[in-house]
Amino acid sequence: MSLEVGQTAPEFESKDQDGNPIKLSDFKGKKVVLYFYPRDNTPGCTAQACNLRDNYESLQKAGYVVLGISSDAEKSHKKFIEKFDLPFPLIADEDKSVHEKYGTWVEKNMYGRKYMGTARTTFIIDEEGIIEEIISKVKTKEHTNQIIK
């Protein structure tokens, strides 16, 4: 499934790092940065999360709620948040159902070996739940600048 700007962002329900249910509709009326990333504690994913952390106040001032999502477990997310002092929730999508809805669980190719993994992608969703922007070429160390222009 391939989503496009102007479409309604697919509703989902999953659990955050503390096991609390979290749904996209919980954030109706707010702008949402929904970022899909491959794995906790890897260099690129850490750089991206820390860039969003370091600029979190600016993102909040611009009216954004930040939600990170990967196929890692709640426990892994909790450790990642604690280790890097992340101020936003991370969603556990172990069954990849949210990835499937957003088209971010894709075939990848490394050194000629094909495997399934997360396409690092950020969806900017407006207050009405409409996809405003899709960032597919994420610059992990400068991600906030891609969101706030």
Buried (B, 14 or more C-beta within 10 A) or exposed (E): EEBEEEEEBBEBEBBBBEEEEBEBEEBEEEBBBBBBBBBBEEEBBBBBBBBBBEBBEBBEEBEBBBBBBBBBBBEBBBBBBEEEEBEBBBBBBEEBEBBBBBBBBEEEEEEEEEEEBBBBBBBBBBEEBEBBBBBEEBEBEEBBEBBEE
